[in-house]
């Protein structure tokens, strides 16, 4: 269990989220990312979905 999971606001760009995700330690690099809206849980995004989205944005 990751005691400090990656959590981002829903307005954060896919590119920045990808960059933050890749900076995590190797044990957690493929963990899902928590998405918040107004500091309240809004959902999660997988690395697979993030990579797909980042390719579209880039």
Secondary structure in CASP SS format (residue, H / E / C, confidence):
PFRMAT SS
TARGET T0000
AUTHOR 0000-0000-0000
METHOD secondary structure of the structure
MODEL  1
X C 1.00
X C 1.00
X C 1.00
X C 1.00
X C 1.00
X C 1.00
X E 1.00
X E 1.00
X E 1.00
X C 1.00
X C 1.00
X C 1.00
X C 1.00
X H 1.00
X H 1.00
X H 1.00
X H 1.00
X H 1.00
X H 1.00
X H 1.00
X H 1.00
X H 1.00
X C 1.00
X C 1.00
X C 1.00
X H 1.00
X H 1.00
X H 1.00
X C 1.00
X C 1.00
X C 1.00
X C 1.00
X E 1.00
X E 1.00
X E 1.00
X E 1.00
X E 1.00
X C 1.00
X C 1.00
X E 1.00
X E 1.00
X E 1.00
X E 1.00
X E 1.00
X E 1.00
X C 1.00
X H 1.00
X H 1.00
X H 1.00
X H 1.00
X H 1.00
X H 1.00
X H 1.00
X H 1.00
X H 1.00
X H 1.00
X H 1.00
X C 1.00
END
